[in-house]
Amino acid sequence: MERDIALNAVSKAIELEPNLAAGYYYLGSIKTANGDFIGGELAIRKALELSIESFWETVITARGHYWPVGYFKKAHEIIEESRRS
């Protein structure tokens, strides 16, 4: 129930502001928590695409999504790529 409310709120935020990286980050987190790992991955990738200008947003996104599901190498690659940019 709470996740449904959160999912609706995040979806509405993205609808109102389609370039909101944080919206996609939270969408990915909710989808992952609901077991939709592919949907979560796609939303997180969109968040990273939108936040690539901010190194710390990228670090937080990579650590918040990829580390908990065991994708340590992927998180490291994303952080290193952002650092070089």
C-alpha positions in Angstrom: 0.0 0.0 0.0 2.7 2.5 1.0 4.8 1.5 -2.1 1.7 2.1 -4.3 1.3 5.6 -2.9 5.0 6.3 -3.3 4.9 4.9 -6.9 2.0 7.2 -7.7 3.7 10.2 -6.2 7.0 9.6 -8.1 5.1 8.9 -11.3 3.3 12.2 -10.9 6.6 14.1 -10.2 8.1 12.6 -13.3 5.0 13.6 -15.3 5.3 17.2 -14.1 9.1 17.3 -14.4 10.4 14.7 -16.9 14.0 15.7 -16.4 14.0 15.2 -12.7 16.8 12.7 -12.0 15.7 12.2 -8.4 12.3 11.1 -9.6 13.8 8.4 -11.7 16.1 7.4 -8.9 13.1 6.9 -6.5 11.1 5.2 -9.2 13.9 2.7 -9.7 14.2 2.1 -6.0 10.5 1.5 -5.6 10.4 -0.8 -8.6 13.4 -2.8 -7.3 11.8 -3.1 -3.9 8.7 -4.4 -5.6 10.7 -7.1 -7.4 10.7 -5.4 -10.8 14.4 -5.5 -11.3 14.4 -4.6 -15.0 12.1 -1.7 -14.5 14.2 -0.5 -11.6 17.4 -0.8 -13.7 15.8 1.2 -16.5 14.7 4.0 -14.2 18.1 4.1 -12.5 19.8 4.3 -15.9 17.6 7.3 -16.7 18.4 8.9 -13.4 22.1 8.5 -14.2 21.7 9.9 -17.7 20.0 13.0 -16.3 22.4 13.5 -13.4 25.6 12.9 -15.2 26.7 16.5 -14.7 26.7 16.1 -11.0 29.4 13.7 -9.7 27.9 13.3 -6.3 24.4 12.6 -7.6 25.9 9.9 -9.7 27.8 8.4 -6.7 24.7 8.4 -4.6 22.6 6.8 -7.4 25.2 4.1 -8.2 25.7 3.3 -4.5 22.0 3.4 -3.7 20.9 1.0 -6.4 23.8 -1.1 -7.7 25.6 -1.9 -4.4 22.5 -3.3 -2.6 21.8 -5.7 -5.4 25.5 -6.8 -5.6 26.5 -5.0 -8.8 29.7 -3.6 -7.3 31.7 -3.5 -10.5 28.9 -1.7 -12.3 28.7 0.9 -9.5 32.5 1.4 -9.6 32.4 1.8 -13.5 29.7 4.4 -13.3 31.5 6.4 -10.6 34.8 6.2 -12.5 33.1 7.3 -15.7 31.5 10.3 -14.0 34.8 11.2 -12.3 36.5 11.4 -15.8 33.8 13.6 -17.2 
